[in-house]
Amino acid sequence: MKTDYLNKMNTTKYLNKYLLFIKSFETELRKEYNIPIHENTWNYMVNHSNRKGKIGEYEYMLHGAGFTVKKNDIICEYDRAPLNHYNIKFSFWKFKNFIETSYSQIIIDDAQLKSDLLEMIFTNTLSWLIIDDINWNIYQANLTKD
């Protein structure tokens, strides 16, 4: 096991893999349920009562504002509820869990990962979810326009 304390985690790489995982899952979801490209996948699934299922290699379950998706031993959780113009939202813990289940050989230094994510806020790669002037400590990104 290797602990990475020297900012060699390459958090950007993990974020890209996280977003790619989501995009791949949602592509399969759209194909399976014929979801129009302009429609939010979460809205569609909630409105059609598709709360839990399996599509190809993906097992999914809807939760409050998004999805928990499992493929092999990788767990990916994210929020998709249309609260604003960012279409993907996630907590530190959801992202960390994705990394840990994707790369079991890595032990993550929480402080370093938080620092890397904060740097992505400063560079506008990510944004905070702020509602009514309250920062909810939720990260946001755009996967695609929908």
OpenMM code with the backbone's topology and positions (N, CA, C; nanometers):
from openmm import Vec3, app, unit

residues = "MET LYS THR ASP TYR LEU ASN LYS MET ASN THR THR LYS TYR LEU ASN LYS TYR LEU LEU PHE ILE LYS SER PHE GLU THR GLU LEU ARG LYS GLU TYR ASN ILE PRO ILE HIS GLU ASN THR TRP ASN TYR MET VAL ASN HIS SER ASN ARG LYS GLY LYS ILE GLY GLU TYR GLU TYR MET LEU HIS GLY ALA GLY PHE THR VAL LYS LYS ASN ASP ILE ILE CYS GLU TYR ASP ARG ALA PRO LEU ASN HIS TYR ASN ILE LYS PHE SER PHE TRP LYS PHE LYS ASN PHE ILE GLU THR SER TYR SER GLN ILE ILE ILE ASP ASP ALA GLN LEU LYS SER ASP LEU LEU GLU MET ILE PHE THR ASN THR LEU SER TRP LEU ILE ILE ASP ASP ILE ASN TRP ASN ILE TYR GLN ALA ASN LEU THR LYS ASP".split()
positions = [
    Vec3(0.0842, -0.1183, 0.0000),
    Vec3(0.0000, 0.0000, 0.0000),
    Vec3(0.0885, 0.1243, 0.0000),
    Vec3(0.0475, 0.2204, -0.0755),
    Vec3(0.1263, 0.3422, -0.0897),
    Vec3(0.0409, 0.4616, -0.0493),
    Vec3(0.0914, 0.5413, 0.0425),
    Vec3(0.0246, 0.6652, 0.0791),
    Vec3(0.0927, 0.7776, 0.0038),
    Vec3(0.0148, 0.8588, -0.0626),
    Vec3(0.0694, 0.9657, -0.1452),
    Vec3(0.0524, 1.0998, -0.0755),
    Vec3(0.1608, 1.1477, -0.0159),
    Vec3(0.1567, 1.2755, 0.0551),
    Vec3(0.2243, 1.3870, -0.0241),
    Vec3(0.2709, 1.3594, -0.1426),
    Vec3(0.3508, 1.4574, -0.2168),
    Vec3(0.2782, 1.5119, -0.3385),
    Vec3(0.1470, 1.5143, -0.3342),
    Vec3(0.0656, 1.5665, -0.4434),
    Vec3(0.0930, 1.4942, -0.5748),
    Vec3(0.1227, 1.3681, -0.5659),
    Vec3(0.1398, 1.2877, -0.6864),
    Vec3(0.0148, 1.2051, -0.7131),
    Vec3(-0.0921, 1.2387, -0.6441),
    Vec3(-0.2174, 1.1641, -0.6590),
    Vec3(-0.2767, 1.1796, -0.7977),
    Vec3(-0.2467, 1.2902, -0.8615),
    Vec3(-0.3054, 1.3212, -0.9920),
    Vec3(-0.4578, 1.3204, -0.9837),
    Vec3(-0.5088, 1.4054, -0.8964),
    Vec3(-0.6524, 1.4147, -0.8737),
    Vec3(-0.7275, 1.4483, -1.0015),
    Vec3(-0.6670, 1.5252, -1.0891),
    Vec3(-0.7315, 1.5579, -1.2166),
    Vec3(-0.7598, 1.4313, -1.2963),
    Vec3(-0.6661, 1.3387, -1.2962),
    Vec3(-0.6857, 1.2104, -1.3659),
    Vec3(-0.8041, 1.1358, -1.3051),
    Vec3(-0.8125, 1.1331, -1.1728),
    Vec3(-0.9228, 1.0633, -1.1064),
    Vec3(-1.0563, 1.1318, -1.1339),
    Vec3(-1.0558, 1.2643, -1.1372),
    Vec3(-1.1789, 1.3366, -1.1682),
    Vec3(-1.2244, 1.3035, -1.3104),
    Vec3(-1.1312, 1.3017, -1.4037),
    Vec3(-1.1663, 1.2673, -1.5421),
    Vec3(-1.2222, 1.1253, -1.5516),
    Vec3(-1.1622, 1.0315, -1.4781),
    Vec3(-1.2121, 0.8931, -1.4785),
    Vec3(-1.3505, 0.8844, -1.4136),
    Vec3(-1.3716, 0.9632, -1.3096),
    Vec3(-1.5019, 0.9691, -1.2420),
    Vec3(-1.6084, 1.0186, -1.3397),
    Vec3(-1.5799, 1.1281, -1.4069),
    Vec3(-1.6754, 1.1844, -1.5028),
    Vec3(-1.6961, 1.0913, -1.6223),
    Vec3(-1.5907, 1.0249, -1.6671),
    Vec3(-1.6031, 0.9287, -1.7772),
    Vec3(-1.6898, 0.8091, -1.7363),
    Vec3(-1.6722, 0.7627, -1.6136),
    Vec3(-1.7555, 0.6535, -1.5622),
    Vec3(-1.9025, 0.6944, -1.5662),
    Vec3(-1.9310, 0.8148, -1.5176),
    Vec3(-2.0681, 0.8662, -1.5166),
    Vec3(-2.1223, 0.8765, -1.6590),
    Vec3(-2.0406, 0.9316, -1.7478),
    Vec3(-2.0840, 0.9482, -1.8868),
    Vec3(-2.1129, 0.8128, -1.9518),
    Vec3(-2.0272, 0.7149, -1.9274),
    Vec3(-2.0476, 0.5809, -1.9844),
    Vec3(-2.1759, 0.5181, -1.9312),
    Vec3(-2.1977, 0.5302, -1.8002),
    Vec3(-2.3203, 0.4773, -1.7406),
    Vec3(-2.4428, 0.5457, -1.7999),
    Vec3(-2.4395, 0.6771, -1.8076),
    Vec3(-2.5566, 0.7497, -1.8568),
    Vec3(-2.5813, 0.7250, -2.0057),
    Vec3(-2.4774, 0.6980, -2.0818),
    Vec3(-2.4943, 0.6602, -2.2226),
    Vec3(-2.5717, 0.5288, -2.2312),
    Vec3(-2.5337, 0.4322, -2.1474),
    Vec3(-2.6058, 0.3040, -2.1439),
    Vec3(-2.7498, 0.3234, -2.0971),
    Vec3(-2.7682, 0.4089, -1.9979),
    Vec3(-2.9021, 0.4382, -1.9452),
    Vec3(-2.9907, 0.4988, -2.0535),
    Vec3(-2.9353, 0.5955, -2.1265),
    Vec3(-3.0111, 0.6607, -2.2346),
    Vec3(-3.0509, 0.5597, -2.3428),
    Vec3(-2.9578, 0.4710, -2.3780),
    Vec3(-2.9879, 0.3696, -2.4801),
    Vec3(-3.0968, 0.2745, -2.4319),
    Vec3(-3.0818, 0.2256, -2.3098),
    Vec3(-3.1754, 0.1262, -2.2554),
    Vec3(-3.3178, 0.1797, -2.2442),
    Vec3(-3.3311, 0.3036, -2.1993),
    Vec3(-3.4639, 0.3602, -2.1744),
    Vec3(-3.5066, 0.4636, -2.2788),
    Vec3(-3.4284, 0.4766, -2.3863),
    Vec3(-3.4594, 0.5738, -2.4922),
    Vec3(-3.4818, 0.7144, -2.4359),
    Vec3(-3.3904, 0.7570, -2.3500),
    Vec3(-3.4010, 0.8895, -2.2887),
    Vec3(-3.3481, 0.9925, -2.3879),
    Vec3(-3.4284, 1.0908, -2.4229),
    Vec3(-3.3820, 1.1947, -2.5158),
    Vec3(-3.2580, 1.2666, -2.4612),
    Vec3(-3.1697, 1.3044, -2.5502),
    Vec3(-3.0423, 1.3663, -2.5122),
    Vec3(-3.0631, 1.4957, -2.4338),
    Vec3(-3.1706, 1.5676, -2.4605),
    Vec3(-3.1950, 1.6949, -2.3923),
    Vec3(-3.2570, 1.6771, -2.2538),
    Vec3(-3.2983, 1.5539, -2.2194),
    Vec3(-3.3649, 1.5315, -2.0911),
    Vec3(-3.2656, 1.4858, -1.9837),
    Vec3(-3.2791, 1.5399, -1.8649),
    Vec3(-3.1969, 1.5011, -1.7508),
    Vec3(-3.2289, 1.3556, -1.7155),
    Vec3(-3.1251, 1.2727, -1.7071),
    Vec3(-3.1456, 1.1299, -1.6822),
    Vec3(-3.2144, 1.1042, -1.5481),
    Vec3(-3.1774, 1.1781, -1.4470),
    Vec3(-3.2365, 1.1596, -1.3146),
    Vec3(-3.3858, 1.1922, -1.3176),
    Vec3(-3.4211, 1.3058, -1.3799),
    Vec3(-3.5631, 1.3421, -1.3922),
    Vec3(-3.6414, 1.2304, -1.4604),
    Vec3(-3.5876, 1.1812, -1.5705),
    Vec3(-3.6557, 1.0763, -1.6460),
    Vec3(-3.6770, 0.9528, -1.5595),
    Vec3(-3.5712, 0.9089, -1.4923),
    Vec3(-3.5794, 0.7867, -1.4128),
    Vec3(-3.6777, 0.8024, -1.2969),
    Vec3(-3.6786, 0.9172, -1.2324),
    Vec3(-3.7729, 0.9423, -1.1230),
    Vec3(-3.9158, 0.9419, -1.1760),
    Vec3(-3.9379, 1.0106, -1.2868),
    Vec3(-4.0729, 1.0198, -1.3439),
    Vec3(-4.1258, 0.8866, -1.3971),
    Vec3(-4.0349, 0.7956, -1.4311),
    Vec3(-4.0765, 0.6660, -1.4847),
    Vec3(-4.0573, 0.5528, -1.3832),
    Vec3(-4.0312, 0.5885, -1.2594),
    Vec3(-4.0205, 0.4923, -1.1480),
    Vec3(-3.9181, 0.3820, -1.1717),
    Vec3(-3.8104, 0.4146, -1.2390),
    Vec3(-3.7010, 0.3186, -1.2588),
    Vec3(-3.5972, 0.3419, -1.1490),
    Vec3(-3.6261, 0.2989, -1.0290),
    Vec3(-3.5442, 0.3310, -0.9118),
    Vec3(-3.4225, 0.2411, -0.8943),
    Vec3(-3.4273, 0.1213, -0.9492),
    Vec3(-3.3194, 0.0260, -0.9271),
    Vec3(-3.3155, -0.0690, -1.0451),
    Vec3(-3.1943, -0.1057, -1.0880),
    Vec3(-3.1874, -0.1987, -1.1990),
    Vec3(-3.0460, -0.2334, -1.2386),
    Vec3(-3.0367, -0.3049, -1.3485),
    Vec3(-2.9078, -0.3452, -1.4039),
    Vec3(-2.9131, -0.3236, -1.5540),
    Vec3(-2.8100, -0.2574, -1.6045),
    Vec3(-2.7969, -0.2324, -1.7476),
    Vec3(-2.6552, -0.2727, -1.7859),
    Vec3(-2.6413, -0.3734, -1.8686),
    Vec3(-2.5084, -0.4212, -1.9043),
    Vec3(-2.4318, -0.4595, -1.7789),
    Vec3(-2.3146, -0.4011, -1.7616),
    Vec3(-2.2315, -0.4296, -1.6447),
    Vec3(-2.2636, -0.3399, -1.5251),
    Vec3(-2.3534, -0.2453, -1.5428),
    Vec3(-2.3841, -0.1471, -1.4384),
    Vec3(-2.5064, -0.1879, -1.3565),
    Vec3(-2.4924, -0.1835, -1.2245),
    Vec3(-2.6061, -0.1931, -1.1338),
    Vec3(-2.6284, -0.0523, -1.0809),
    Vec3(-2.7529, -0.0083, -1.0775),
    Vec3(-2.7782, 0.1284, -1.0325),
    Vec3(-2.8948, 0.1340, -0.9351),
    Vec3(-2.8936, 0.2393, -0.8556),
    Vec3(-3.0033, 0.2685, -0.7653),
    Vec3(-3.0156, 0.4202, -0.7557),
    Vec3(-3.1362, 0.4697, -0.7722),
    Vec3(-3.1600, 0.6123, -0.7530),
    Vec3(-3.1640, 0.6404, -0.6041),
    Vec3(-3.1090, 0.7544, -0.5653),
    Vec3(-3.1217, 0.8017, -0.4281),
    Vec3(-3.1658, 0.9461, -0.4361),
    Vec3(-3.1936, 1.0071, -0.3262),
    Vec3(-3.2452, 1.1430, -0.3180),
    Vec3(-3.2301, 1.2289, -0.4411),
    Vec3(-3.1094, 1.2660, -0.4754),
    Vec3(-3.0868, 1.3585, -0.5861),
    Vec3(-3.0025, 1.2984, -0.6976),
    Vec3(-2.9740, 1.1695, -0.6911),
    Vec3(-2.8863, 1.1151, -0.7934),
    Vec3(-2.8834, 0.9639, -0.7970),
    Vec3(-2.7645, 0.9110, -0.8227),
    Vec3(-2.7458, 0.7684, -0.8456),
    Vec3(-2.6319, 0.7119, -0.7619),
    Vec3(-2.6457, 0.5854, -0.7280),
    Vec3(-2.5342, 0.5028, -0.6839),
    Vec3(-2.5204, 0.3974, -0.7926),
    Vec3(-2.4013, 0.3867, -0.8498),
    Vec3(-2.3771, 0.2949, -0.9612),
    Vec3(-2.2605, 0.2047, -0.9244),
    Vec3(-2.2750, 0.0775, -0.9539),
    Vec3(-2.1676, -0.0177, -0.9285),
    Vec3(-2.1376, -0.0923, -1.0571),
    Vec3(-2.0099, -0.1002, -1.0893),
    Vec3(-1.9640, -0.1788, -1.2043),
    Vec3(-1.8425, -0.2564, -1.1565),
    Vec3(-1.8515, -0.3881, -1.1617),
    Vec3(-1.7495, -0.4732, -1.1014),
    Vec3(-1.7423, -0.4350, -0.9538),
    Vec3(-1.6299, -0.3939, -0.9040),
    Vec3(-1.6203, -0.3528, -0.7634),
    Vec3(-1.6109, -0.2016, -0.7482),
    Vec3(-1.6280, -0.1292, -0.8561),
    Vec3(-1.6187, 0.0173, -0.8521),
    Vec3(-1.7545, 0.0754, -0.8153),
    Vec3(-1.7541, 0.1646, -0.7170),
    Vec3(-1.8767, 0.2320, -0.6736),
    Vec3(-1.8653, 0.3795, -0.7082),
    Vec3(-1.9659, 0.4292, -0.7761),
    Vec3(-1.9701, 0.5697, -0.8169),
    Vec3(-2.1037, 0.6286, -0.7734),
    Vec3(-2.0973, 0.7281, -0.6882),
    Vec3(-2.2177, 0.7991, -0.6451),
    Vec3(-2.2069, 0.9432, -0.6910),
    Vec3(-2.3196, 0.9970, -0.7337),
    Vec3(-2.3221, 1.1369, -0.7752),
    Vec3(-2.4652, 1.1863, -0.7750),
    Vec3(-2.4796, 1.3171, -0.7732),
    Vec3(-2.6109, 1.3800, -0.7771),
    Vec3(-2.6339, 1.4381, -0.9154),
    Vec3(-2.7596, 1.4289, -0.9606),
    Vec3(-2.7939, 1.4724, -1.0958),
    Vec3(-2.9165, 1.5632, -1.0965),
    Vec3(-2.9778, 1.5853, -0.9799),
    Vec3(-3.0970, 1.6701, -0.9739),
    Vec3(-3.0644, 1.8079, -1.0308),
    Vec3(-3.1523, 1.8610, -1.1135),
    Vec3(-3.1245, 1.9883, -1.1824),
    Vec3(-3.1471, 2.1104, -1.0921),
    Vec3(-3.0491, 2.1375, -1.0072),
    Vec3(-3.0586, 2.2518, -0.9160),
    Vec3(-3.0085, 2.3810, -0.9789),
    Vec3(-2.9178, 2.3682, -1.0757),
    Vec3(-2.8587, 2.4844, -1.1427),
    Vec3(-2.7977, 2.4378, -1.2752),
    Vec3(-2.7134, 2.5200, -1.3351),
    Vec3(-2.6589, 2.4843, -1.4667),
    Vec3(-2.5465, 2.3803, -1.4616),
    Vec3(-2.4999, 2.3417, -1.3433),
    Vec3(-2.4033, 2.2319, -1.3320),
    Vec3(-2.4819, 2.1019, -1.3227),
    Vec3(-2.4456, 2.0032, -1.4038),
    Vec3(-2.5278, 1.8830, -1.4059),
    Vec3(-2.4738, 1.7650, -1.3255),
    Vec3(-2.3533, 1.7753, -1.2701),
    Vec3(-2.2996, 1.6706, -1.1837),
    Vec3(-2.2569, 1.7351, -1.0526),
    Vec3(-2.3008, 1.6737, -0.9426),
    Vec3(-2.2652, 1.7223, -0.8097),
    Vec3(-2.2190, 1.6036, -0.7268),
    Vec3(-2.1192, 1.6264, -0.6418),
    Vec3(-2.0679, 1.5164, -0.5602),
    Vec3(-1.9991, 1.5700, -0.4359),
    Vec3(-1.9996, 1.4883, -0.3335),
    Vec3(-1.9315, 1.5235, -0.2092),
    Vec3(-1.7881, 1.4713, -0.2127),
    Vec3(-1.7100, 1.5194, -0.1199),
    Vec3(-1.5735, 1.4696, -0.1027),
    Vec3(-1.5765, 1.3178, -0.0841),
    Vec3(-1.6676, 1.2701, 0.0006),
    Vec3(-1.6717, 1.1275, 0.0341),
    Vec3(-1.7143, 1.0422, -0.0844),
    Vec3(-1.8036, 1.0912, -0.1656),
    Vec3(-1.8448, 1.0161, -0.2846),
    Vec3(-1.7276, 1.0017, -0.3813),
    Vec3(-1.6539, 1.1102, -0.3997),
    Vec3(-1.5395, 1.1074, -0.4904),
    Vec3(-1.4291, 1.0181, -0.4348),
    Vec3(-1.4018, 1.0319, -0.3066),
    Vec3(-1.2980, 0.9498, -0.2431),
    Vec3(-1.3335, 0.8014, -0.2542),
    Vec3(-1.4589, 0.7672, -0.2304),
    Vec3(-1.5020, 0.6277, -0.2401),
    Vec3(-1.4832, 0.5738, -0.3819),
    Vec3(-1.5103, 0.6567, -0.4820),
    Vec3(-1.4874, 0.6155, -0.6205),
    Vec3(-1.3397, 0.5838, -0.6428),
    Vec3(-1.2516, 0.6717, -0.5963),
    Vec3(-1.1075, 0.6486, -0.6140),
    Vec3(-1.0663, 0.5205, -0.5424),
    Vec3(-1.1099, 0.5049, -0.4181),
    Vec3(-1.0693, 0.3877, -0.3393),
    Vec3(-1.1211, 0.2569, -0.3982),
    Vec3(-1.2405, 0.2575, -0.4539),
    Vec3(-1.2925, 0.1334, -0.5126),
    Vec3(-1.2363, 0.1087, -0.6524),
    Vec3(-1.1851, 0.2133, -0.7161),
    Vec3(-1.1229, 0.1991, -0.8483),
    Vec3(-0.9768, 0.1582, -0.8389),
    Vec3(-0.9106, 0.2060, -0.7352),
    Vec3(-0.7661, 0.1862, -0.7191),
    Vec3(-0.7402, 0.1385, -0.5768),
    Vec3(-0.7603, 0.0110, -0.5519),
    Vec3(-0.7506, -0.0413, -0.4154),
    Vec3(-0.6101, -0.0310, -0.3570),
    Vec3(-0.5091, -0.0122, -0.4396),
    Vec3(-0.3722, -0.0044, -0.3909),
    Vec3(-0.3380, 0.1335, -0.3345),
    Vec3(-0.4267, 0.2298, -0.3502),
    Vec3(-0.3989, 0.3664, -0.3057),
    Vec3(-0.4665, 0.3935, -0.1721),
    Vec3(-0.3897, 0.4480, -0.0793),
    Vec3(-0.4457, 0.5006, 0.0447),
    Vec3(-0.4445, 0.6515, 0.0296),
    Vec3(-0.5599, 0.7114, 0.0405),
    Vec3(-0.5728, 0.8540, 0.0117),
    Vec3(-0.5497, 0.9373, 0.1363),
    Vec3(-0.4691, 1.0377, 0.1208),
    Vec3(-0.4511, 1.1388, 0.2248),
    Vec3(-0.5644, 1.2397, 0.2074),
    Vec3(-0.6591, 1.2399, 0.3010),
    Vec3(-0.7770, 1.3260, 0.2895),
    Vec3(-0.7403, 1.4726, 0.2721),
    Vec3(-0.6439, 1.5193, 0.3501),
    Vec3(-0.6050, 1.6608, 0.3430),
    Vec3(-0.5525, 1.6958, 0.2044),
    Vec3(-0.4734, 1.6056, 0.1454),
    Vec3(-0.4189, 1.6317, 0.0125),
    Vec3(-0.5286, 1.6311, -0.0929),
    Vec3(-0.6190, 1.5357, -0.0841),
    Vec3(-0.7283, 1.5292, -0.1806),
    Vec3(-0.8154, 1.6543, -0.1704),
    Vec3(-0.8469, 1.6965, -0.0488),
    Vec3(-0.9256, 1.8192, -0.0299),
    Vec3(-0.8525, 1.9397, -0.0863),
    Vec3(-0.7216, 1.9441, -0.0659),
    Vec3(-0.6406, 2.0538, -0.1196),
    Vec3(-0.6439, 2.0543, -0.2724),
    Vec3(-0.6309, 1.9368, -0.3327),
    Vec3(-0.6358, 1.9263, -0.4790),
    Vec3(-0.7718, 1.9706, -0.5326),
    Vec3(-0.8788, 1.9290, -0.4654),
    Vec3(-1.0131, 1.9683, -0.5089),
    Vec3(-1.0339, 2.1187, -0.4930),
    Vec3(-0.9801, 2.1749, -0.3858),
    Vec3(-0.9901, 2.3195, -0.3658),
    Vec3(-0.9159, 2.3938, -0.4765),
    Vec3(-0.8017, 2.3419, -0.5158),
    Vec3(-0.7273, 2.4019, -0.6274),
    Vec3(-0.8114, 2.3989, -0.7552),
    Vec3(-0.8881, 2.2928, -0.7739),
    Vec3(-0.9756, 2.2843, -0.8909),
    Vec3(-1.0898, 2.3853, -0.8826),
    Vec3(-1.1298, 2.4210, -0.7624),
    Vec3(-1.2287, 2.5284, -0.7449),
    Vec3(-1.1664, 2.6600, -0.7906),
    Vec3(-1.0427, 2.6851, -0.7457),
    Vec3(-0.9743, 2.8104, -0.7796),
    Vec3(-0.9474, 2.8236, -0.9285),
    Vec3(-0.9281, 2.7112, -0.9969),
    Vec3(-0.9008, 2.7150, -1.1414),
    Vec3(-1.0279, 2.6992, -1.2246),
    Vec3(-1.1425, 2.6987, -1.1585),
    Vec3(-1.2737, 2.6870, -1.2242),
    Vec3(-1.2958, 2.5537, -1.2953),
    Vec3(-1.2206, 2.4526, -1.2567),
    Vec3(-1.2473, 2.3176, -1.3061),
    Vec3(-1.3720, 2.2636, -1.2374),
    Vec3(-1.3852, 2.2973, -1.1098),
    Vec3(-1.5016, 2.2624, -1.0288),
    Vec3(-1.5601, 2.3896, -0.9700),
    Vec3(-1.6777, 2.3773, -0.9152),
    Vec3(-1.7429, 2.4894, -0.8478),
    Vec3(-1.8091, 2.4363, -0.7214),
    Vec3(-1.8282, 2.5232, -0.6239),
    Vec3(-1.9049, 2.4858, -0.5049),
    Vec3(-2.0540, 2.4956, -0.5347),
    Vec3(-2.1328, 2.4110, -0.4708),
    Vec3(-2.2779, 2.4255, -0.4723),
    Vec3(-2.3139, 2.5255, -0.3629),
    Vec3(-2.3657, 2.6395, -0.4038),
    Vec3(-2.4066, 2.7440, -0.3102),
    Vec3(-2.5545, 2.7722, -0.3344),
    Vec3(-2.6336, 2.7551, -0.2299),
    Vec3(-2.7772, 2.7819, -0.2365),
    Vec3(-2.8116, 2.8764, -0.1223),
    Vec3(-2.8787, 2.9869, -0.1555),
    Vec3(-2.9157, 3.0877, -0.0553),
    Vec3(-2.7943, 3.1325, 0.0256),
    Vec3(-2.6833, 3.1561, -0.0433),
    Vec3(-2.5579, 3.2017, 0.0172),
    Vec3(-2.4960, 3.1011, 0.1145),
    Vec3(-2.5367, 2.9770, 0.1086),
    Vec3(-2.4787, 2.8725, 0.1931),
    Vec3(-2.3964, 2.7792, 0.1051),
    Vec3(-2.2686, 2.7629, 0.1412),
    Vec3(-2.1821, 2.6676, 0.0722),
    Vec3(-2.2078, 2.5300, 0.1334),
    Vec3(-2.2569, 2.4384, 0.0527),
    Vec3(-2.2940, 2.3054, 0.0998),
    Vec3(-2.1774, 2.2062, 0.0961),
    Vec3(-2.0566, 2.2537, 0.0653),
    Vec3(-1.9389, 2.1669, 0.0543),
    Vec3(-1.9625, 2.0513, -0.0426),
    Vec3(-2.0315, 2.0840, -0.1504),
    Vec3(-2.0571, 1.9896, -0.2588),
    Vec3(-1.9901, 2.0463, -0.3835),
    Vec3(-1.9164, 1.9612, -0.4525),
    Vec3(-1.8479, 2.0020, -0.5748),
    Vec3(-1.9422, 1.9848, -0.6931),
    Vec3(-1.9221, 2.0693, -0.7941),
    Vec3(-2.0050, 2.0635, -0.9147),
    Vec3(-1.9162, 2.0663, -1.0380),
    Vec3(-1.9621, 1.9982, -1.1407),
    Vec3(-1.8940, 1.9997, -1.2702),
    Vec3(-1.9993, 1.9776, -1.3775),
    Vec3(-1.9629, 2.0058, -1.4995),
    Vec3(-2.0517, 1.9773, -1.6112),
    Vec3(-1.9990, 1.8578, -1.6871),
    Vec3(-2.0858, 1.7605, -1.7031),
    Vec3(-2.0535, 1.6424, -1.7819),
    Vec3(-2.0813, 1.6716, -1.9279),
    Vec3(-2.2020, 1.7118, -1.9538),
    Vec3(-2.2449, 1.7509, -2.0877),
    Vec3(-2.3536, 1.8537, -2.0690),
    Vec3(-2.3896, 1.9166, -2.1739),
    Vec3(-2.5028, 2.0093, -2.1680),
    Vec3(-2.6294, 1.9270, -2.1857),
    Vec3(-2.7217, 1.9403, -2.0906),
    Vec3(-2.8525, 1.8753, -2.1099),
    Vec3(-2.9601, 1.9500, -2.0361),
] * unit.nanometer
topology = app.Topology()
chain = topology.addChain("A")
for resn in residues:
    res = topology.addResidue(resn, chain)
    for name in ("N", "CA", "C"):
        topology.addAtom(name, app.Element.getBySymbol(name[0]), res)
